[in-house]
């Protein structure tokens, strides 16, 4: 049979011709790393290079997607450095690259497009988004321009994975951004025409939007959904608004997708780096099991152990992070039942820490008054994890020591006073931008009050 004959053959038909029954086929499909025929490629991913990257099969298309996906939100603002990262990733089996028009003010799509254009088109899958969160971009014309600009910046004539970006702002936002203006209808037609290969959405916020879209799967036929998922958010997301789960836990989101037959792309597997700043006594519990493994490796293994995950996004703007993550997924070592239990216990302990649920995505920036919002939250959370906060009673022997440590640490983390929480004017411009739905001015006031008391 010719190569084209294999390319035109469905995955199920290919397995049937090999003489595999349904049970054997499913068992073979579940093997890690994948060694089945990759549609459109001359060889399987593992035969075409020395790497041992773990792959998942895209439902319907039979495409092989690397379980490690490259998140391009915070790239080095240098084309040569970006090229080196992308070259290493592709060389070691990573083939999913995720960007968006709003990342780095549009520069991420440019850097990503230039880097990927140096490689054969069949070597990579690129994902980008309809980032029309700003009301000025809600019109059909503005949204269409954003979509066309993404194609130009990425230097492609089709987009492999296209998303409605960050749904969850409520039905008024959903209707204004995608439904009433005809944008979703347009994107569905673009998928039908082949200029979008797979259509999905990324979710933050009000779970009613998430449910509304997935409950219409027969109408929209979502190919994938991007959710925030990690071992802490699995059962410890913020709950309840008017009787609804406003920001539903990841277990609910994942199970809903699985029941609907829609695969998940995972963002924030490390919860914005929070697991790297985990309290020492919690990290030590993991070290007793695997002394040489980082908390990041634990987090990736936990997410990747779930079968309905298509790819796990990681922002990797430094070569050492990319190299370490590639090792974790080449191949992935799934978590055991005992390890899952340990991570669940650690998540319960972490949930008791009074941290601010910021993932340092910086969507809230820039602040009109110059406040470094993620910087303030990152330091506050670090102080909690290191047990500097909450402060002990003023009569306690270690009160003065912790007070001095918090103040000195704050000034070191934010040496420019113009970025301090005290500069917050409670303008609320940041509120609609935060995918975690954090009441940012309230949390800034919390930091200001802590500093005032000191």
C-alpha positions as MATLAB code, in Angstrom:
seq = 'XXXXXXXXXXXXXXXXXXXXXXXXXXXXXXXXXXXXXXXXXXXXXXXXXXXXXXXXXXXXXXXXXXXXXXXXXXXXXXXXXXXXXXXXXXXXXXXXXXXXXXXXXXXXXXXXXXXXXXXXXXXXXXXXXXXXXXXXXXXXXXXXXXXXXXXXXXXXXXXXXXXXXXXXXXXXXXXXXXXXXXXXXXXXXXXXXXXXXXXXXXXXXXXXXXXXXXXXXXXXXXXXXXXXXXXXXXXXXXXXXXXXXXXXXXXXXXXXXXXXXXXXXXXXXXXXXXXXXXXXXXXXXXXXXXXXXXXXXXXXXXXXXXXXXXXXXXXXXXXXXXXXXXXXXXXXXXXXXXXXXXXXXXXXXXXXXXXXXXXXXXXXXXXXXXXXXXXXXXXXXXXXXXXXXXXXXXXXXXXXXXXXXXXXXXXXXXXXXXXXXXXXXXXXXXXXXXXXXXXXXXXXXXXXXXXXXX';
ca = [
       0.000    0.000    0.000;
       1.235    3.494   -0.788;
       2.032    6.063    1.843;
      -1.005    8.041    0.717;
      -3.111    4.943    1.198;
      -2.075    4.789    4.832;
      -2.706    8.505    5.253;
      -6.265    8.166    3.956;
      -7.005    5.126    6.098;
      -8.812    5.676    9.394;
      -7.060    4.560   12.579;
      -9.794    2.011   13.274;
      -9.522    0.613    9.724;
      -5.756    0.374   10.031;
      -6.037   -1.638   13.220;
      -8.679   -3.883   11.646;
      -6.407   -4.644    8.697;
      -3.699   -5.617   11.173;
      -6.133   -8.220   12.475;
      -6.646   -6.624   15.879;
      -9.991   -7.001   17.601;
     -11.618   -4.153   19.505;
     -10.131   -5.174   22.849;
      -6.619   -5.591   21.467;
      -6.932   -2.335   19.553;
      -7.907   -0.388   22.665;
      -5.094   -1.966   24.649;
      -2.627   -1.105   21.907;
      -3.918    2.464   21.726;
      -3.368    2.873   25.479;
       0.319    1.924   25.300;
       2.790    4.563   26.503;
       4.712    5.790   24.637;
       2.589    5.452   21.486;
       3.935    3.242   18.709;
       1.012    3.272   16.268;
       1.044    4.716   12.796;
       0.906    8.508   12.906;
      -1.498    9.780   10.293;
       0.326   11.977    7.807;
       3.803   10.933    8.964;
       6.038    8.440    7.198;
       7.041    6.872   10.512;
       5.654    6.631   13.977;
       6.887    9.408   16.295;
       9.150    6.991   18.136;
      10.696    5.574   14.966;
      11.494    8.974   13.485;
      13.847   10.050   16.294;
      15.772    8.676   19.249;
      13.488   10.304   21.780;
      10.925    8.390   23.829;
       8.275   11.074   24.153;
       4.831    9.910   25.291;
       2.021   10.565   22.800;
      -1.752   10.620   22.947;
      -4.078    9.971   20.005;
      -6.461   12.759   18.996;
     -10.005   11.421   18.799;
     -11.306   11.270   15.261;
      -8.194   12.354   13.392;
      -5.817    9.723   14.805;
      -3.071   12.340   15.103;
      -0.317   11.740   17.629;
       0.076   14.640   20.060;
       3.024   14.883   22.443;
       1.803   14.657   26.028;
       4.141   17.563   26.805;
       2.906   20.705   25.094;
       4.945   23.910   24.782;
       3.179   26.939   26.271;
       4.462   30.059   24.508;
       3.044   32.730   26.832;
       6.386   33.861   28.312;
       9.056   33.374   25.685;
      12.429   35.100   25.772;
      11.927   38.260   23.729;
      14.664   37.175   21.367;
      14.148   35.208   18.144;
      17.405   33.250   18.311;
      16.724   32.056   21.863;
      13.161   31.116   20.921;
      14.443   29.229   17.878;
      16.817   27.208   20.062;
      14.002   26.244   22.440;
      11.658   25.258   19.621;
      14.405   23.300   17.820;
      15.233   21.316   20.963;
      11.556   20.652   21.653;
      10.850   19.340   18.144;
      14.064   17.315   18.106;
      12.918   15.592   21.306;
       9.373   14.837   20.193;
       7.350   17.854   21.349;
       4.909   18.775   18.581;
       2.169   20.888   20.257;
       2.810   24.647   20.549;
       0.253   26.917   22.240;
       0.128   30.690   21.866;
      -2.426   33.535   21.710;
      -2.718   37.067   20.264;
      -2.621   38.593   23.760;
       0.590   36.849   24.861;
       3.489   39.279   25.030;
       1.311   41.874   23.324;
       1.196   39.778   20.142;
       4.928   39.127   20.064;
       4.468   35.508   21.140;
       2.656   34.644   17.903;
       5.387   36.375   15.892;
       8.241   34.578   17.693;
       6.390   31.266   17.530;
       5.572   31.644   13.842;
       9.139   32.526   12.884;
      10.557   29.606   14.879;
       8.114   27.002   13.577;
       8.332   28.169    9.954;
      11.885   26.790    9.868;
      10.506   23.247   10.278;
       8.385   21.043    7.983;
       4.683   21.726    8.572;
       3.962   18.098    9.458;
       6.435   18.330   12.369;
       4.237   20.543   14.546;
       0.701   21.396   15.607;
       0.066   25.028   16.517;
      -2.703   26.278   18.790;
      -3.876   29.859   19.140;
      -6.987   31.633   20.338;
      -9.739   34.166   19.778;
      -8.573   36.535   22.526;
     -11.368   39.067   22.136;
     -11.877   39.704   25.859;
     -11.783   43.471   25.378;
     -15.239   44.830   24.504;
     -13.703   46.853   21.676;
     -12.866   43.572   19.937;
     -16.320   42.010   20.321;
     -17.513   43.032   16.866;
     -17.431   40.450   14.100;
     -15.040   42.570   12.042;
     -12.538   43.032   14.899;
     -12.669   39.339   15.836;
     -12.221   38.253   12.226;
      -9.189   40.543   11.904;
      -7.709   38.948   15.041;
      -8.149   35.473   13.545;
      -6.625   36.479   10.199;
      -3.737   38.232   11.933;
      -2.956   35.017   13.826;
      -2.656   33.142   10.537;
      -0.279   35.816    9.232;
       1.862   35.979   12.374;
       2.117   32.207   12.618;
       2.957   31.942    8.899;
       0.465   29.119    8.332;
      -2.506   28.650    6.034;
      -4.413   26.640    8.637;
      -4.470   26.444   12.440;
      -4.384   23.004   14.026;
      -6.084   23.899   17.316;
      -8.155   27.066   17.688;
      -9.821   28.126   20.930;
     -12.447   30.514   22.193;
     -10.153   32.104   24.755;
     -11.027   32.139   28.459;
     -14.773   31.622   28.484;
     -16.406   31.892   31.900;
     -17.245   35.569   32.240;
     -20.976   34.873   32.293;
     -23.573   34.434   29.573;
     -23.574   38.133   28.639;
     -19.868   37.895   27.838;
     -20.280   34.571   26.024;
     -23.074   35.954   23.855;
     -21.293   39.238   23.201;
     -17.945   37.681   22.277;
     -19.035   34.637   20.261;
     -22.758   34.081   19.761;
     -24.714   37.252   18.983;
     -21.958   38.649   16.720;
     -21.706   35.518   14.553;
     -18.087   34.755   15.516;
     -18.695   31.163   16.597;
     -20.713   30.503   13.436;
     -17.806   31.886   11.400;
     -15.264   29.677   13.203;
     -17.420   26.595   12.674;
     -17.417   27.356    8.948;
     -13.641   27.844    9.019;
     -13.301   24.387   10.563;
     -15.580   22.958    7.887;
     -13.390   24.600    5.235;
     -10.232   23.094    6.790;
      -8.564   26.357    7.839;
      -9.191   25.282   11.440;
      -8.504   21.604   12.032;
      -9.773   21.350   15.613;
     -12.006   23.792   17.492;
     -12.308   24.100   21.261;
     -12.381   26.579   24.126;
     -10.392   27.390   27.251;
     -12.275   27.821   30.508;
     -11.904   30.032   33.572;
     -14.612   31.392   35.812;
     -18.335   30.685   35.871;
     -18.920   26.978   35.334;
     -22.359   27.672   33.867;
     -20.641   28.845   30.659;
     -18.586   25.641   30.588;
     -21.676   23.481   31.059;
     -23.704   25.447   28.504;
     -21.126   24.886   25.754;
     -20.468   21.222   26.512;
     -24.186   20.457   26.829;
     -24.452   21.517   23.163;
     -21.803   19.085   21.978;
     -24.145   17.657   19.336;
     -24.463   21.132   17.841;
     -20.872   22.397   18.129;
     -18.839   19.156   18.125;
     -16.002   20.498   20.269;
     -12.744   18.706   19.476;
     -11.060   19.572   22.784;
     -11.397   21.764   25.875;
      -8.568   23.471   27.754;
      -8.907   23.428   31.540;
      -6.793   24.292   34.559;
      -5.911   21.015   36.239;
      -3.422   20.023   38.907;
      -3.460   17.919   42.054;
      -4.463   20.914   44.216;
      -7.283   22.236   42.011;
      -8.606   18.692   41.569;
     -10.794   19.120   44.645;
      -9.857   22.506   46.070;
     -11.182   25.186   43.726;
     -13.281   28.106   45.043;
     -16.957   27.214   45.314;
     -20.446   28.622   45.458;
     -22.030   31.648   43.916;
     -25.797   31.733   44.035;
     -25.933   27.983   44.525;
     -23.551   27.274   41.608;
     -19.931   26.234   41.616;
     -18.481   29.426   40.208;
     -14.962   28.205   39.571;
     -15.549   24.448   39.585;
     -12.902   22.042   40.809;
     -10.827   20.277   38.156;
     -12.329   16.889   38.978;
     -15.750   18.148   37.851;
     -14.362   19.721   34.674;
     -12.331   16.663   33.715;
     -15.166   14.206   34.373;
     -17.648   16.327   32.415;
     -15.301   16.379   29.413;
     -14.678   12.644   29.659;
     -18.397   11.850   29.808;
     -19.008   14.112   26.814;
     -16.238   12.403   24.836;
     -14.090   15.559   24.608;
     -10.356   15.385   25.317;
      -8.674   17.863   27.655;
      -5.691   20.120   27.119;
      -4.284   21.053   30.532;
      -3.007   24.476   31.551;
      -1.431   25.416   34.898;
      -0.257   21.889   35.797;
       2.200   23.556   38.218;
      -0.361   26.142   39.362;
       1.727   29.038   38.175;
       4.872   27.660   39.800;
       3.198   27.380   43.216;
       4.323   23.774   43.564;
       7.923   24.858   43.160;
       7.403   27.181   46.145;
       5.648   24.541   48.236;
       6.199   24.616   51.984;
       9.325   22.646   52.877;
       7.564   20.148   55.132;
       5.237   19.239   52.250;
       8.022   18.953   49.694;
       9.937   16.752   52.141;
       7.065   14.245   52.092;
       7.619   13.826   48.360;
      11.393   13.623   48.792;
      11.034   10.618   51.076;
       9.457    8.707   48.176;
      11.570    9.993   45.274;
      14.577   11.910   46.659;
      15.778   13.122   43.252;
      12.422   14.220   41.816;
      11.341   17.852   41.742;
       7.832   18.885   42.790;
       7.296   19.842   39.142;
       7.987   16.280   38.036;
       5.440   14.992   40.578;
       2.837   17.448   39.306;
       3.406   16.535   35.652;
       3.256   12.817   36.390;
      -0.043   13.258   38.238;
      -1.704   15.160   35.386;
      -0.315   12.898   32.670;
      -1.622    9.807   34.454;
      -5.187   10.749   33.436;
      -6.140    9.034   30.179;
      -8.425   11.753   28.779;
      -5.591   14.303   28.671;
      -4.427   15.113   25.150;
      -1.475   17.321   26.113;
      -0.122   19.137   29.184;
       1.054   22.697   28.602;
       4.169   24.009   30.270;
       5.654   27.465   29.822;
       9.350   26.874   29.182;
      11.404   30.004   28.547;
      14.673   28.497   29.811;
      16.506   25.557   28.290;
      17.040   23.797   31.628;
      13.262   23.766   32.249;
      12.617   22.387   28.768;
      15.255   19.671   29.164;
      13.917   18.611   32.561;
      10.304   18.491   31.348;
      11.242   16.496   28.249;
      12.880   13.899   30.510;
       9.717   13.691   32.622;
       7.596   12.836   29.588;
      10.121   10.604   27.781;
       8.398    8.391   28.651;
       5.959    9.414   31.358;
       5.998    7.283   34.509;
       2.341    7.290   35.683;
       1.628    7.801   39.376;
       0.851    4.745   41.455;
      -2.220    4.502   43.658;
      -0.060    5.180   46.729;
       1.496    8.253   45.094;
      -1.938    9.606   44.137;
      -3.042    9.184   47.751;
       0.047   11.056   48.999;
      -0.560   13.955   46.590;
      -4.209   14.137   47.679;
      -3.095   14.392   51.313;
      -0.588   17.128   50.435;
      -3.299   18.995   48.508;
      -5.518   18.892   51.603;
      -2.683   20.392   53.633;
      -1.935   23.058   51.022;
      -5.616   24.031   50.932;
      -5.309   24.981   54.593;
      -2.605   27.561   53.859;
      -4.032   31.126   53.575;
      -2.435   31.827   50.197;
      -3.877   33.923   47.350;
      -4.861   31.694   44.366;
      -2.741   33.630   41.859;
      -0.954   31.675   39.109;
       1.164   34.717   38.035;
      -0.303   34.575   34.514;
      -0.123   38.424   34.460;
      -3.386   38.768   32.510;
      -4.206   41.543   35.018;
      -1.254   43.637   33.888;
      -0.478   46.392   33.254;
      -2.055   48.101   36.223;
      -3.070   51.729   35.429;
      -1.340   52.837   38.633;
       1.804   50.757   38.211;
       1.133   48.139   40.904;
       2.983   44.869   40.295;
      -0.032   42.673   41.028;
       1.511   39.200   40.450;
       4.729   40.294   42.177;
       2.843   41.299   45.330;
       0.849   38.073   45.391;
       3.904   35.912   44.700;
       5.788   37.367   47.648;
       2.787   37.129   49.962;
       2.331   33.439   49.082;
       6.033   32.800   49.570;
       5.814   34.324   53.049;
       2.878   32.031   53.876;
       4.636   28.915   52.579;
       7.754   29.763   54.570;
       5.619   30.296   57.695;
       6.527   33.953   58.027;
       2.778   34.633   57.770;
       0.384   34.607   59.511;
       2.362   36.553   62.095;
       2.381   35.170   65.630;
       1.023   37.114   68.574;
       3.033   40.257   69.371;
       4.009   38.723   72.691;
       5.559   35.662   71.020;
       9.330   35.297   71.148;
       9.669   35.102   67.350;
       7.328   37.999   66.504;
      10.078   40.579   65.939;
      12.101   38.142   63.842;
       9.188   37.283   61.538;
       8.088   40.909   61.297;
      11.563   41.963   60.152;
      11.816   39.038   57.733;
       8.490   39.892   56.081;
       9.241   43.600   55.659;
      12.789   43.073   54.402;
      11.638   40.315   52.042;
       8.873   42.520   50.648;
      11.284   45.362   49.883;
      13.714   42.941   48.257;
      11.016   41.326   46.109;
       9.598   44.723   45.108;
      12.437   47.265   45.320;
      10.437   49.868   43.377;
       7.933   51.491   45.755;
       5.724   52.416   42.797;
       4.882   48.699   42.454;
       3.780   48.262   46.073;
       0.278   47.186   47.066;
      -0.217   50.549   48.792;
      -0.387   52.198   45.346;
      -3.599   50.288   44.487;
      -6.449   52.767   43.896;
      -9.241   50.158   43.911;
     -10.124   51.057   40.307;
     -11.154   47.436   39.587;
      -9.804   47.503   36.016;
      -8.012   44.248   36.801;
     -11.084   42.330   37.974;
     -12.487   41.384   34.580;
      -9.038   40.270   33.385;
      -8.276   37.752   36.137;
      -8.998   34.165   35.032;
      -8.883   33.045   38.682;
     -11.658   35.521   39.591;
      -9.514   36.952   42.420;
     -10.887   40.062   44.121;
      -7.555   41.777   43.494;
      -8.193   45.111   45.297;
      -9.371   43.204   48.389;
      -6.227   41.090   48.393;
      -4.070   44.182   47.905;
      -5.756   45.705   50.931;
      -4.891   42.515   52.836;
      -1.196   43.031   52.057;
      -1.364   46.744   52.852;
      -2.985   46.009   56.209;
      -0.270   43.458   57.025;
       2.455   45.993   56.225;
       0.638   48.751   58.124;
       0.545   46.650   61.286;
       4.300   46.159   60.978;
];
